Amino acid sequence: MSPSDRNAIAFPWILLAGVGLALAGSDGGASIGGVPVFALLVALAFAANLLAFVPAYLARTEAFFDLTGSATYVAVAVLAVALAPEVDERSVVLLVLVTVWALRLGTFLVRRVHRAGKDGRFDELKQSFFRFLNVWALQALWVSVTVAPALAALTGRTRIPLGPPAMLGALLWLAGFSVELVADAQKSRFRANPVNRDRFIRSGLWSWSRHPNYFGEILLWTGVAIIAVPVLRGWQWVTLVSPVFVALLLTRVSGIPLLEKRSDEKWGGQPDYEAYKSRTSVLIPFPPGRKPERPR
């Protein structure tokens, strides 16, 4: 099977995963005109990204990819609250956490692409119809799965007061958000300094982890899922795949593997880079030189 055929086949599987998530998250939730609100929001996420793909492919540009993703997060969260059967404290907390994260990260990514003029990850992808289409479809699935516990809690009919799980979840979100925010700021300052041109960052949080921003993202979505747990019922429990999905995608698919490959191609073989890799954890922050050993 050719790479083109594999990419063409991947698209319906991505859509099928979205349908499965929509059905599970809709269990016991509110409906409008007989259509589950949760499923409607997942459909909106896919529609927004697939529509945005059309002008993006025609212009062969990734300029508004991150903007579309962030806007989708905010849109589905706001609509979930607007269409919810009842708005309580948990609803407000989840809406604020999702919106703050999406606006902060979206603004950061859009500015980064604007300064750089492009996103190198898309150089080859945007030349292929199906590969580029799959990227936009995966973004829709990414949005839907990561925010799924929050959407299930917002659109569900179960309402109970906030308790210890909400406090724990909020603390995890705050920790993860802080790590991601600081890591991104440190890397931005590093890259803005002309002295660091063609160098790799190994200071601040980046001396404890080669990808601290990804660790922060996994942590904050775990927090969101924990806040949602007390009100999930039936098949809604499937939405708790969210932090696992985020972790797998960042560590096995589109995040760390791609960045590690690009870094190895650029700095591989250089003594200081090889030393940095040997003593620094890939994901979970550890003091320099205390990188955890991989399981045998």
Secondary structure as GFF3:
##gff-version 3
##sequence-region A 1 296
A	DSSP	alpha_helix	3	25	.	.	.	ID=ss1
A	DSSP	beta_strand	31	32	.	.	.	ID=ss2
A	DSSP	beta_strand	35	36	.	.	.	ID=ss3
A	DSSP	alpha_helix	37	59	.	.	.	ID=ss4
A	DSSP	alpha_helix	65	83	.	.	.	ID=ss5
A	DSSP	alpha_helix	89	116	.	.	.	ID=ss6
A	DSSP	three_ten_helix	120	122	.	.	.	ID=ss7
A	DSSP	three_ten_helix	125	127	.	.	.	ID=ss8
A	DSSP	alpha_helix	129	146	.	.	.	ID=ss9
A	DSSP	alpha_helix	148	155	.	.	.	ID=ss10
A	DSSP	alpha_helix	164	192	.	.	.	ID=ss11
A	DSSP	three_ten_helix	194	196	.	.	.	ID=ss12
A	DSSP	three_ten_helix	204	207	.	.	.	ID=ss13
A	DSSP	alpha_helix	212	228	.	.	.	ID=ss14
A	DSSP	three_ten_helix	229	231	.	.	.	ID=ss15
A	DSSP	three_ten_helix	234	241	.	.	.	ID=ss16
A	DSSP	alpha_helix	242	248	.	.	.	ID=ss17
A	DSSP	pi_helix	249	253	.	.	.	ID=ss18
A	DSSP	alpha_helix	256	267	.	.	.	ID=ss19
A	DSSP	alpha_helix	271	279	.	.	.	ID=ss20
###
